């Protein structure tokens, strides 16, 4: 399949990269339906505590760890490869979405999130490895930016449509059904239009010993391990936007005569704005950061995370201007996110031996599992401690940026050596 000639300013990528981006767009549209509304639904409608919901959401990261290990190994296995691993991930995630749509208690929420975490864990190593296989050099950074753009655009569409659905029908459960259907659509796109991109290092069949050596090599890579530590902190930050922040805005940002916080419509607007900015800024930011090393680009992202968290904390503390502060904070966090994502993935690909990209990207993806294992329960715990703890939670995250920058400086020195 050949795409028509694109304008010079447009990303010049292969048709397979564009098709993969389209599939990710459709999948993330379904995710957008549930991403910000699931915590509100399970707290306000099902009646679970914020801590319980945080624990349940974090439980998906436990199964996600095993999913990523398996996803990395299967992606680098001759008998399976990237494509079949991605198909398996889509089916498991679809089943998990339908299960979450039917649950009415904590046990069901745990079961659904464990299954979803496993499916998402399987998903990331092959889809990221496909992007790396299909690109090289500076083109790779832009390809990662393009696929992240597709992810964010899908989330933007899903959040808006999900907000409209809730406002008109109040049917939160339908959101999970739509999410499940989106994973089935992803399955169809991959099955019909995506070719296998995995190429063994040589024609000799790879033994179990050789496959295992990929994990051994990766776990002995000191530069990778330093990166993994700091990357886990970044993913913990992202988890707060998606799980803790919606509840914080709904409970602790009271305005006027309100006893709680922003309305559902206002929260929908705020997160739609956040994802809209990630869509608009993804490619321009990625192109402007190409002149920096990957660690320096991540330092810029870290500073933006700090400014965003300060603005979010002030949203709950301020007597007036709460909506402005929330918009300011989420704007900083949007730029921080788009500065982080392509640089993080490209750095890992640069470190990885070509035949072990699946394993290296699986370890990179583990950072998300660990960040989401720690982040939601930590945020839920802070919210359950009351307004003072909830407000200062964001300022505490801002203070942690200092440690992140110090680690990134050490990582930059290691890469230069």
C-alpha positions as CSV (number, residue, x, y, z in Angstrom):
1,X,0.0,0.0,0.0
2,X,1.4,3.4,-1.1
3,X,0.3,6.7,0.4
4,X,-0.1,9.8,-1.9
5,X,2.8,12.2,-1.8
6,X,2.5,14.3,1.4
7,X,3.4,18.0,1.9
8,X,7.0,18.6,3.0
9,X,6.0,19.7,6.4
10,X,4.0,16.5,7.0
11,X,5.6,13.5,8.7
12,X,7.2,11.4,5.9
13,X,6.6,7.9,7.2
14,X,5.9,4.5,5.6
15,X,2.3,3.4,5.0
16,X,2.7,0.8,7.7
17,X,3.5,3.5,10.3
18,X,0.4,5.4,9.2
19,X,-1.8,2.3,9.4
20,X,-0.5,1.5,12.8
21,X,-1.1,5.1,13.9
22,X,-4.7,4.8,12.6
23,X,-5.3,1.6,14.6
24,X,-3.9,3.2,17.7
25,X,-6.2,6.2,17.2
26,X,-9.2,4.0,17.1
27,X,-8.1,2.0,20.2
28,X,-7.3,5.2,22.2
29,X,-10.7,6.7,21.2
30,X,-12.3,3.9,23.2
31,X,-9.9,4.3,26.0
32,X,-10.8,8.0,26.2
33,X,-14.4,7.1,26.9
34,X,-13.4,5.6,30.2
35,X,-10.0,7.1,31.1
36,X,-11.1,10.1,33.2
37,X,-14.7,9.0,34.0
38,X,-14.0,5.5,35.4
39,X,-12.7,6.8,38.8
40,X,-15.7,9.1,39.2
41,X,-18.2,6.3,38.2
42,X,-16.8,3.7,40.6
43,X,-16.7,6.3,43.5
44,X,-19.9,8.2,42.9
45,X,-22.2,5.6,41.3
46,X,-20.9,2.2,42.5
47,X,-20.1,3.6,46.0
48,X,-16.5,2.6,46.5
49,X,-14.0,4.8,48.4
50,X,-11.3,6.7,46.5
51,X,-8.6,4.5,48.1
52,X,-10.4,1.3,47.0
53,X,-10.7,2.6,43.5
54,X,-7.0,3.6,43.5
55,X,-6.0,0.2,44.7
56,X,-8.2,-1.5,42.0
57,X,-6.8,0.7,39.3
58,X,-3.3,0.1,40.6
59,X,-3.9,-3.7,40.6
60,X,-3.9,-3.6,36.8
61,X,-0.2,-2.7,37.0
62,X,0.6,-5.9,38.8
63,X,-0.7,-8.1,36.0
64,X,0.7,-5.5,33.6
65,X,4.2,-6.4,34.8
66,X,3.7,-10.0,33.7
67,X,2.0,-8.9,30.5
68,X,5.0,-6.7,29.5
69,X,7.5,-9.5,30.3
70,X,5.5,-11.9,28.1
71,X,4.9,-9.2,25.5
72,X,8.6,-8.5,25.2
73,X,9.5,-12.1,24.9
74,X,6.8,-13.0,22.4
75,X,7.6,-9.9,20.3
76,X,11.2,-11.1,19.9
77,X,10.2,-14.7,19.3
78,X,10.3,-16.1,15.8
79,X,7.2,-18.2,16.3
80,X,5.1,-15.2,17.4
81,X,6.5,-11.8,16.6
82,X,5.1,-8.3,16.9
83,X,1.8,-8.8,15.0
84,X,0.5,-11.9,16.7
85,X,1.4,-10.5,20.1
86,X,-0.6,-7.3,19.3
87,X,-3.6,-9.4,18.2
88,X,-3.6,-11.3,21.4
89,X,-3.4,-8.0,23.4
90,X,-6.4,-6.6,21.6
91,X,-8.6,-9.6,22.3
92,X,-7.7,-9.7,26.0
93,X,-8.3,-6.0,26.5
94,X,-11.7,-6.2,24.8
95,X,-12.8,-8.9,27.2
96,X,-11.6,-6.8,30.1
97,X,-13.5,-3.8,29.0
98,X,-16.8,-5.7,28.8
99,X,-16.1,-7.2,32.3
100,X,-15.6,-3.7,33.8
101,X,-18.8,-2.5,32.2
102,X,-20.7,-5.3,34.0
103,X,-19.1,-5.0,37.4
104,X,-20.9,-3.8,40.6
105,X,-18.4,-4.4,43.4
106,X,-14.8,-4.2,44.4
107,X,-14.0,-7.8,43.5
108,X,-15.3,-7.3,39.9
109,X,-13.3,-4.0,39.6
110,X,-10.2,-5.8,40.7
111,X,-10.8,-8.7,38.2
112,X,-11.5,-6.4,35.3
113,X,-8.4,-4.2,36.0
114,X,-6.1,-7.3,36.4
115,X,-7.3,-8.6,33.0
116,X,-7.0,-5.1,31.4
117,X,-3.6,-4.6,32.9
118,X,-2.4,-7.9,31.4
119,X,-3.8,-7.0,28.0
120,X,-2.3,-3.5,28.0
121,X,1.0,-5.0,29.2
122,X,1.0,-7.3,26.1
123,X,0.1,-4.4,23.9
124,X,3.0,-1.9,24.4
125,X,6.2,-3.9,23.6
126,X,5.0,-5.0,20.1
127,X,3.4,-1.8,19.0
128,X,6.5,0.3,20.1
129,X,8.8,-2.3,18.5
130,X,6.9,-2.1,15.2
131,X,7.6,1.7,15.1
132,X,11.3,1.1,15.8
133,X,11.5,-1.7,13.1
134,X,9.9,0.5,10.5
135,X,12.1,3.6,11.0
136,X,15.6,4.7,11.6
137,X,17.6,7.8,12.6
138,X,15.8,11.1,13.2
139,X,12.8,9.7,11.3
140,X,12.3,7.4,14.3
141,X,11.7,10.3,16.8
142,X,9.1,11.7,14.5
143,X,7.4,8.3,14.0
144,X,7.1,7.9,17.8
145,X,5.7,11.5,17.9
146,X,3.2,10.6,15.2
147,X,1.9,7.5,16.9
148,X,1.7,9.3,20.2
149,X,-0.2,12.0,18.3
150,X,-2.6,9.4,17.1
151,X,-3.0,8.1,20.7
152,X,-3.7,11.6,22.1
153,X,-6.0,12.5,19.3
154,X,-8.0,9.3,19.9
155,X,-8.1,10.2,23.6
156,X,-9.3,13.7,22.8
157,X,-12.2,12.4,20.6
158,X,-13.1,9.7,23.3
159,X,-13.1,12.2,26.1
160,X,-15.4,14.6,24.3
161,X,-17.8,11.9,23.1
162,X,-17.8,10.3,26.5
163,X,-18.6,13.6,28.2
164,X,-21.5,14.1,25.7
165,X,-22.8,10.6,26.4
166,X,-22.7,11.0,30.1
167,X,-24.3,14.5,29.9
168,X,-27.2,13.2,27.7
169,X,-27.8,9.7,29.1
170,X,-25.9,9.4,32.4
171,X,-25.0,5.8,31.3
172,X,-21.4,5.3,32.5
173,X,-21.5,1.6,31.7
174,X,-21.9,2.2,28.0
175,X,-18.5,3.8,28.0
176,X,-16.8,0.4,28.8
177,X,-18.8,-1.3,26.1
178,X,-17.5,1.2,23.6
179,X,-14.0,0.8,24.8
180,X,-14.3,-3.0,24.3
181,X,-15.5,-2.5,20.7
182,X,-12.6,-0.2,20.0
183,X,-10.2,-3.0,20.9
184,X,-12.0,-5.3,18.5
185,X,-11.6,-2.7,15.8
186,X,-7.9,-2.5,16.5
187,X,-7.8,-6.3,16.2
188,X,-9.3,-6.0,12.7
189,X,-6.9,-3.3,11.6
190,X,-3.9,-5.3,12.6
191,X,-5.2,-8.6,11.2
192,X,-6.0,-7.1,7.8
193,X,-3.5,-4.3,7.2
194,X,-0.4,-4.7,9.3
195,X,2.5,-7.0,8.2
196,X,5.0,-8.7,10.6
197,X,8.0,-6.4,11.1
198,X,10.2,-8.7,13.3
199,X,13.4,-10.0,11.6
200,X,15.6,-12.5,13.4
201,X,19.2,-11.6,13.7
202,X,20.2,-14.5,11.5
203,X,18.6,-17.5,9.8
204,X,19.4,-19.9,12.6
205,X,16.4,-20.7,14.8
206,X,16.7,-18.8,18.1
207,X,17.0,-21.1,21.1
208,X,15.5,-20.5,24.5
209,X,18.9,-19.7,25.8
210,X,19.4,-16.9,23.2
211,X,16.0,-15.5,23.9
212,X,16.7,-15.4,27.6
213,X,20.0,-13.6,27.0
214,X,18.0,-10.6,25.8
215,X,16.7,-10.1,29.3
216,X,20.2,-10.8,30.8
217,X,21.8,-8.2,28.5
218,X,19.1,-5.6,29.3
219,X,19.2,-6.1,33.1
220,X,23.0,-5.7,33.0
221,X,22.8,-2.5,31.1
222,X,23.5,0.2,33.8
223,X,22.5,3.1,31.5
224,X,19.1,1.4,30.9
225,X,18.6,0.7,34.6
226,X,19.3,4.4,35.5
227,X,16.8,5.4,32.8
228,X,14.2,2.9,34.1
229,X,14.3,4.5,37.6
230,X,13.7,8.0,36.4
231,X,11.2,6.9,33.8
232,X,9.1,5.2,36.4
233,X,8.8,8.6,38.2
234,X,7.6,10.2,34.9
235,X,4.9,7.5,34.5
236,X,3.8,8.0,38.1
237,X,3.3,11.7,37.2
238,X,1.1,10.7,34.2
239,X,-1.0,8.4,36.3
240,X,-1.9,11.3,38.6
241,X,-3.5,13.2,35.6
242,X,-5.6,10.2,34.7
243,X,-6.7,8.8,38.0
244,X,-6.2,11.3,40.9
245,X,-6.8,14.6,39.2
246,X,-10.4,14.0,38.1
247,X,-11.4,13.2,41.7
248,X,-9.4,16.1,43.1
249,X,-11.2,18.5,40.7
250,X,-14.6,17.0,41.6
251,X,-14.1,17.1,45.4
252,X,-11.6,19.8,46.4
253,X,-12.0,22.8,44.1
254,X,-15.2,24.3,45.5
255,X,-16.3,27.5,43.9
256,X,-19.1,29.9,44.8
257,X,-21.8,28.1,46.7
258,X,-20.6,24.6,45.7
259,X,-19.7,22.3,48.5
260,X,-17.6,20.0,46.3
261,X,-15.7,21.1,43.2
262,X,-15.9,21.5,39.5
263,X,-18.9,20.0,37.7
264,X,-18.6,17.0,35.4
265,X,-19.0,19.3,32.4
266,X,-16.1,21.5,33.6
267,X,-13.9,18.5,34.3
268,X,-14.7,17.2,30.7
269,X,-13.7,20.6,29.3
270,X,-10.4,20.7,31.3
271,X,-9.3,17.2,30.2
272,X,-10.5,17.8,26.7
273,X,-8.3,20.9,26.6
274,X,-5.3,19.0,28.0
275,X,-5.6,16.3,25.4
276,X,-6.3,18.9,22.6
277,X,-3.0,20.6,23.5
278,X,-1.1,17.3,23.4
279,X,-2.5,16.7,19.9
280,X,-1.7,20.2,18.6
281,X,1.8,20.4,20.2
282,X,3.0,16.8,19.8
283,X,4.8,17.2,16.4
284,X,6.1,20.8,16.9
285,X,7.5,20.0,20.3
286,X,9.1,16.8,19.1
287,X,10.8,18.7,16.1
288,X,12.0,21.5,18.4
289,X,13.5,19.1,20.9
290,X,15.5,17.1,18.2
291,X,18.5,19.4,18.7
292,X,18.8,18.3,22.4
293,X,20.0,15.0,23.7
294,X,17.3,12.7,25.0
295,X,18.2,13.3,28.7
296,X,18.2,17.1,28.1
297,X,14.8,16.9,26.5
298,X,13.5,14.9,29.5
299,X,14.9,17.6,31.8
300,X,12.8,20.2,30.0
301,X,9.8,18.0,30.4
302,X,10.6,17.6,34.1
303,X,10.6,21.4,34.7
304,X,7.2,21.6,32.9
305,X,5.8,18.9,35.2
306,X,6.9,20.8,38.2
307,X,5.2,24.1,37.1
308,X,2.1,22.2,36.2
309,X,1.8,20.4,39.6
310,X,2.3,23.8,41.4
311,X,-0.6,25.3,39.5
312,X,-2.8,22.3,40.2
313,X,-2.1,22.5,43.9
314,X,-2.9,26.2,43.9
315,X,-6.2,25.5,42.2
316,X,-7.5,24.0,45.5
317,X,-5.8,26.6,47.7
318,X,-6.8,29.8,45.9
319,X,-9.9,31.7,46.9
320,X,-10.5,32.9,43.3
321,X,-9.3,32.1,39.8
322,X,-9.5,28.3,40.3
323,X,-10.6,27.5,36.7
324,X,-7.7,29.7,35.4
325,X,-5.2,27.9,37.6
326,X,-6.6,24.5,36.5
327,X,-6.3,25.4,32.8
328,X,-2.7,26.8,33.4
329,X,-1.7,23.6,35.2
330,X,-3.1,21.2,32.7
331,X,-1.5,23.3,29.9
332,X,1.9,22.9,31.4
333,X,1.3,19.2,31.9
334,X,0.3,18.8,28.3
335,X,3.5,20.3,27.1
336,X,5.4,18.2,29.6
337,X,3.8,15.0,28.3
338,X,4.5,15.7,24.7
339,X,8.1,16.5,25.5
340,X,8.5,13.3,27.4
341,X,6.9,10.6,25.3
342,X,8.9,10.5,22.0
343,X,12.3,11.2,23.7
344,X,11.7,8.4,26.2
345,X,10.9,5.7,23.6
346,X,13.6,6.8,21.2
347,X,16.2,6.7,24.0
348,X,15.4,3.1,24.8
349,X,15.6,2.1,21.1
350,X,19.0,3.7,20.8
351,X,20.2,1.7,23.7
352,X,18.7,-1.6,22.5
353,X,20.5,-4.2,20.3
354,X,18.3,-4.6,17.2
355,X,17.4,-8.2,17.8
356,X,16.3,-7.4,21.4
357,X,14.2,-4.4,20.9
358,X,11.1,-6.2,22.1
359,X,12.8,-7.0,25.5
360,X,14.2,-3.5,25.9
361,X,10.9,-1.8,25.1
362,X,9.2,-4.3,27.4
363,X,11.4,-3.1,30.2
364,X,10.6,0.5,29.2
365,X,6.9,-0.4,29.3
366,X,7.4,-1.9,32.8
367,X,8.0,1.7,34.0
368,X,4.4,2.4,33.2
369,X,3.2,-0.7,35.1
370,X,5.2,0.3,38.2
371,X,4.2,3.9,37.9
372,X,0.6,3.0,37.7
373,X,1.0,0.5,40.5
374,X,2.2,3.2,42.9
375,X,0.5,6.3,41.5
376,X,-3.3,5.6,41.8
377,X,-3.2,4.2,45.4
378,X,-0.9,7.0,46.5
379,X,-3.1,9.7,45.0
380,X,-6.3,8.0,46.4
381,X,-4.7,7.8,49.9
382,X,-3.9,11.6,49.7
383,X,-7.5,12.5,48.7
384,X,-8.9,10.3,51.5
385,X,-6.8,12.3,54.1
386,X,-8.8,15.5,53.4
387,X,-8.4,18.8,51.6
388,X,-5.1,19.9,53.2
389,X,-3.3,16.6,52.2
390,X,-4.9,16.7,48.8
391,X,-3.7,20.3,48.1
392,X,-0.2,19.6,49.3
393,X,0.1,16.3,47.5
394,X,0.6,18.3,44.2
395,X,3.2,20.5,45.8
396,X,5.1,17.4,47.0
397,X,5.2,16.1,43.5
398,X,6.6,19.4,42.3
399,X,9.4,19.1,44.8
400,X,10.3,15.7,43.5
401,X,11.3,17.2,40.2
402,X,14.7,18.3,41.7
403,X,15.7,14.6,42.2
404,X,14.5,13.8,38.7
405,X,16.7,16.4,37.1
406,X,19.8,15.3,39.1
407,X,19.3,11.7,37.9
408,X,18.8,12.9,34.3
409,X,22.1,14.8,34.5
410,X,23.9,11.6,35.6
411,X,22.2,9.7,32.7
412,X,23.4,12.3,30.2
413,X,27.0,11.9,31.4
414,X,26.7,8.1,31.1
415,X,25.5,8.4,27.5
416,X,28.3,10.8,26.6
417,X,30.8,8.2,27.8
